[in-house]
């Protein structure tokens, strides 16, 4: 949620300064990263926590592969469909930094 909120705020600022296409591109980049994080959480954290280690490790690997697949496919599609590539990547960076700064171990 923090990724989407910060991505929306960044998109609003970019839209006000650079225009609507740049703002939409920024928002799209942030949404791709947030969707990838959701896919990773769906495969790892939203499952039963009481499972054998091999099953948990498989979930972790599959979640990681799916996450990077969503990031790769989403960013490529966004940048090739008429959106401004630099702003798509900027939105992705904003969402990634939001995720890094909201990690619990960084807040201690």
N, C-alpha and C positions, 0 to 999 in steps of 0.2 A: 504494500500500500504506500509505503514511504517513497518507493521508486516512482510510482505513478504520480503521486502528489508533487514530488520535486520535478518530474518530467513535465507535468502540466504547468507548473510555475515557470520553468525554463522556456517552454513553448510559448507561454503568454508574453514573456519578456522579449523573446526573439520575434514573435509576431508583431509586437508593438514597434520594435526597432527596424526590423528587416522586411516585414510583410507577411502575409498569410501563408504563402507557399513554404517559406523558411520555417515558420512556426509549426505548420503541419508536419514538415519533415522532422523537426526536432521531437515532436510528440510521437511520431511513428517509431523513431529509434528507441525512445524510452519504453514504449509499449512492447516492442520486440524483446527487449531485455527483461522486462517484468514478466512477460509470457513465458520466457525461457526459465526464469526462476520458479514460476508456478509449476511448470512441467517437472522440473527437478524435485520440487517439494512433493508433488503428487506421487512420484515414483519412490521417494525415500521416506519422508516424514509423515505422510498421510496414510501410511500402512501400519499394520500391527508392529509394535516395537518388540514383541516377544517372538522372535524367530531365530532359527539357527544362524550362525555367523556366515555360513556360505550363502544363504538366501539374502541376508542383509547386504553382503558384499556385492552380490549380483544386482540387487536393487540400486546400490550406489553406482555401479558401473553403467547400468542401463540408464539411470537418471542423468548421469554425466553425458553420455552419448546423445541422449535425446535433447538435453539442454543445448549442447553445442550444435546439434542439427537444427534446432529452432532458431538459434542465433544466426547461424550461417545462412540458412534459407530465408529467414525473415529480412536480414539486412540486404542480401542480394536482391530479393524481390522488391524491397522498398527503394533501393537505389536505381533499379532498372525500370521502374514504372513512372518515371517523370518527376519524382521528388528530388530535392537538392541533396546529392550524396554527402556533402560536407556537413550539412545540418542533421542528416540522419545519423551519421557517426557521432556528431556532437551530442545528440539526444541519448545515444547508446552510452556514451562516456558519462553523461550526467547520471543516468540510471545505475550504471555500474559503481560509480563513486558513492551514490546514495546507499547502495547495498553494502559497500565496504564500511561506510561510516556508521551504519546502523547495526553492525555486528556486536553482539553482547560483550565480547572480550575487549573490544575497543572502547566501550563505554565505562569500563572499570577504572 
